[in-house]
Amino acid sequence: MSDEEEKTVALQEAIAEARTLIEDLGRLAEELKVREDRLGELLAPSETALRARTEYLDKVMREHLGRAEQRVVKLSEDVDRIARSHNDQVVQMSSRLAEADTRRWDMRRRRERFRIVLGLLAMLAGGFLAGQVATCRTATPSAKPAATEGTTSPKSPPSPSRRPAR
C-alpha cells in the first residue's frame, strides 16, 4: 500500500469513528432531554417555592439594607457634625491660648515694673534713712571720753543698698 492509500484508509476510519461518536452523542442528548423533562416535572413545584422564597428574601434584604443605609447616613452626618464642632473648638482653643499668652506677658511686665518700682522705693527709703542716721550722728554731741576723741578715725559712708535679685 502506498502512503496515500494508508492516509486515505486512516481518514476513512477516523470519519467512521466520528460518525459513531456523533450518533452516540445524539442518543445521549435525547436521553438527557428526556431526563430534563422528567426533572422539570418533578422540580416545577420546588422551583415555584424557591422563587417565592427568593423574592421574599430579596424583599427582606432590601428593607434591612435600606434601614442600615439610613443608619449609616445618620451616623456619618453625626460624625461630620462632631468633626466640625471639634474643628471649631480647636480654632477657638488656639485663639484662647494666644490670648492667655498675651495676658501672661502683660502680667509679667506689670510684676516686673512693680518690682523695679518697689526696689527703687526701697533704695530711696534706705538712702533717706541713711541720710537721717548720718544727720542724727553729726547733730548729737559725742559722749565719748576726751582721750578717745583725738584718735577717732573718719567714718566710712554707708554702703549703697543693693538692688534686690530677681
GIMO-V202453 format. One record per residue. RES is the residue in one small letter. SS is DSSP state (H for helix, E for strand, - for the rest). PSI is psi in degrees with one decimal (none if undefined). Layout:
RES;SS;PSI
RES;SS;PSI
//
This chain:
m;-;143.8
s;-;171.1
d;H;-37.9
e;H;-38.5
e;H;-39.1
e;H;-41.5
k;H;-39.2
t;H;-42.9
v;H;-44.7
a;H;-37.8
l;H;-40.3
q;H;-39.3
e;H;-41.5
a;H;-38.4
i;H;-40.1
a;H;-43.3
e;H;-41.1
a;H;-40.0
r;H;-41.2
t;H;-38.3
l;H;-39.7
i;H;-41.2
e;H;-43.4
d;H;-42.8
l;H;-38.4
g;H;-45.0
r;H;-43.7
l;H;-37.9
a;H;-40.0
e;H;-42.4
e;H;-43.2
l;H;-38.7
k;H;-43.2
v;H;-44.4
r;H;-38.8
e;H;-42.8
d;H;-43.3
r;H;-44.7
l;H;-38.2
g;H;-41.0
e;H;-39.5
l;H;-36.1
l;H;-8.6
a;H;-50.6
p;H;-37.2
s;H;-38.9
e;H;-40.6
t;H;-45.5
a;H;-40.3
l;H;-40.9
r;H;-43.5
a;H;-45.2
r;H;-42.3
t;H;-44.1
e;H;-42.4
y;H;-47.3
l;H;-37.8
d;H;-44.9
k;H;-47.2
v;H;-43.1
m;H;-41.4
r;H;-40.8
e;H;-47.2
h;H;-42.8
l;H;-36.6
g;H;-44.3
r;H;-42.6
a;H;-39.1
e;H;-41.7
q;H;-40.7
r;H;-41.2
v;H;-41.7
v;H;-43.9
k;H;-43.8
l;H;-39.8
s;H;-36.3
e;H;-41.1
d;H;-44.1
v;H;-41.5
d;H;-43.7
r;H;-43.8
i;H;-40.9
a;H;-42.1
r;H;-41.7
s;H;-46.2
h;H;-38.3
n;H;-44.9
d;H;-41.1
q;H;-38.1
v;H;-42.6
v;H;-44.8
q;H;-38.7
m;H;-42.1
s;H;-37.5
s;H;-37.4
r;H;-40.0
l;H;-40.0
a;H;-42.6
e;H;-43.1
a;H;-41.4
d;H;-42.8
t;H;-45.6
r;H;-41.6
r;H;-43.4
w;H;-41.4
d;H;-45.2
m;H;-39.6
r;H;-43.3
r;H;-43.1
r;H;-45.3
r;H;-39.8
e;H;-45.8
r;H;-43.4
f;H;-43.1
r;H;-41.8
i;H;-48.1
v;H;-42.8
l;H;-41.3
g;H;-43.9
l;H;-43.2
l;H;-41.0
a;H;-41.2
m;H;-44.7
l;H;-44.6
a;H;-41.5
g;H;-43.7
g;H;-43.1
f;H;-46.7
l;H;-39.2
a;H;-41.0
g;H;-40.9
q;H;-41.1
v;H;-43.7
a;H;-40.3
t;H;-41.1
c;H;-37.8
r;H;-38.9
t;H;-27.2
a;H;-28.0
t;-;135.4
p;-;150.1
s;-;134.1
a;-;19.0
k;-;154.6
p;-;157.8
a;H;-31.3
a;H;-30.5
t;H;-11.6
e;H;-36.0
g;-;-20.8
t;-;19.6
t;-;139.5
s;-;151.5
p;-;140.6
k;-;141.3
s;-;145.3
p;-;155.4
p;-;145.4
s;-;142.5
p;-;144.2
s;-;145.5
r;-;149.8
r;-;136.9
p;-;142.7
a;-;147.2
r;-;none
//
